[in-house]
Amino acid sequence: MSPSGALSPSPRTLEVGSLAHFDRLLAAGAMTMHGWHAQSLDLRGRSADLDRMDPQGAIFLGCTFDEGMEDSLRSRGALIFPKLQGVPFNPYRGRLYSAAELYEDIGATEYESTLDAKVYHWSILPGQRTSLDATLAAALHDHAIGDALDDLLGNGDFAGHKIVGVMGGHAAQRGTREFDDAAHLGRLLALAGYTVATGGGPGAMEAANLGAYLSRMPDVDFTAALLSLAAVPGFRPSVTAWARAAASVVGTYPNGATSLGIPTWFYGHEPPNLFATHIAKYFANSMREAILLELCSGGIVFLPGSAGTVQEIFQDACENFYGAPETVTPMVLVGRDHWERVYPAWPMLRSLAQGKAMEDRIFLVDTVEEALAVVAR
């Protein structure tokens, strides 16, 4: 299984996620589509090409064809997964989300009208999580997101990048020291050449993605952005106001540095932040958490948080506890008082690590500057 949780394609499998890719294959003289997985392509107007090709062993997921072409392809050995009705998302999508897609027209419409909100409300309809149609659509979607994430890491924007995770509570309010520290950490990591990955939500997660996004901006602009966001401290009582404040910052400072957010509709009441340039949003929270931890080859920094962050600490600790020495990655807990007294995760983590390969890869520090120094060793 690949790091993103999607099944790794066999050597004979070819993911065809765009018309441009499809056309390149035709231009190269391909005569058979055996092993092709075509995702969500509009193939109308290409019937002549499809007629001359051998489709035996090809799979078409949510594609659109000229009239009669589906029957032709099926009769010649292709497998066709149809579009699913009544689903407010594309379960066969071939790319990650962007904030602009999830929050389309947020400046003029309420959050409840956005794609993000519509998908969440679909997911919590009575009986939806036990309905065969709904669970199939969600599973297909999460597989497609995992596949898109594989592409991003393998030969896309993040290929060859060292990814550092930033974990922390969703409750950190804009305008607080906790939020500003997380933003400063994201900025420092990006400036040091790392790609920042977070859970993609509000609070410390938003702050870290914000810091990475604005890492190319002068200090004065970074400070101005923090002050601007502080006017709307959190997503309660209004996600709309919270999102519009972020959209205003993005509009003022376009083309920010890349970072990754991996949120979930399982916690759909916590909206995704607008500063992650690439958003891998899943329905299955367990898959999302495992993927996020596995991607962070450069280690993970754990900022002060509560139950969710504690869970992430020990989920990561479990991977390092049982992992081979070469797979162990740094774990950096920020905030001695928080992790020794408020939620005493550090003493237990230190006990677990004793005598293991992870023993010299766990750290407790007080500042984000110290955290960066540890990760950079």
Disulfide bonds with the S-S distance in Angstrom:
none
